[in-house]
Amino acid sequence: MGRSFFYITVGNEKEAELVARNLVEKNLVACANVLPQMRSFFRWEGEVQAEKECLVVGKTRTNLIEELVEEVTNIHSYDVPCVISWPIEKGNPDFLRWIDSETKK
């Protein structure tokens, strides 16, 4: 059974908490961490932008990533939300089992 980290950017802490809580309540993730402030630089619609954003990161099972992306896209305020993931290759076996037990089958 594969597990993954996920990374989601949002516009403010309130939205970060909404996204994190929603994903945990729906058992799409075992854990979501909110990092309350960062500064992002990016190109959007041909212009370089600089914005304050928050970050939601966490752990889930790999087979839930598509559903996680769909859920975030439905509740996110951005037109094109950043939702990415990468595999967890190794870790504390007890923690990895906990991820499995706290996410939907």
ZILINJO-V839054 format. One record per backbone hydrogen bond with DSSP energy under -0.5 kcal/mol. NH is the residue of the N-H (numbers start at 1). CO is the residue of the C=O. E is the energy in kcal/mol with one decimal. If there is no record, write none. Layout:
BEGIN
nh: {NH;NH}
co: {CO;CO}
e: {E;E}
END
This chain:
BEGIN
nh: {4;5;6;7;8;9;10;16;17;18;19;20;21;22;23;24;25;26;27;28;29;30;31;33;35;35;36;38;40;40;42;44;44;47;49;51;53;54;55;56;57;57;58;59;60;62;64;65;68;69;70;71;72;73;74;75;76;83;84;86;88;89;96;97;98;99;100;101;102;103;103;104}
co: {60;86;58;84;56;82;54;12;13;14;15;16;17;18;19;20;21;22;24;23;23;59;59;57;33;55;34;53;38;51;49;42;47;44;42;40;38;10;35;8;33;55;6;31;4;2;61;62;64;65;66;67;68;69;70;71;72;81;7;5;3;87;92;93;94;95;96;97;98;99;100;27}
e: {-2.8;-2.7;-1.7;-2.3;-2.5;-1.2;-2.3;-2.1;-2.6;-2.0;-2.7;-2.8;-2.6;-2.3;-2.3;-2.1;-3.1;-1.9;-1.8;-2.3;-1.1;-2.2;-1.2;-4.3;-0.6;-3.1;-0.7;-2.2;-0.5;-3.3;-2.0;-0.5;-2.9;-1.5;-4.1;-2.4;-2.6;-2.6;-2.3;-3.0;-2.4;-0.5;-1.5;-1.7;-2.3;-1.8;-2.1;-1.7;-2.6;-2.9;-2.1;-2.5;-2.8;-2.6;-1.8;-1.4;-1.9;-0.8;-2.2;-1.6;-2.9;-0.7;-2.5;-2.2;-1.8;-2.1;-1.6;-2.4;-1.8;-0.6;-0.8;-2.9}
END
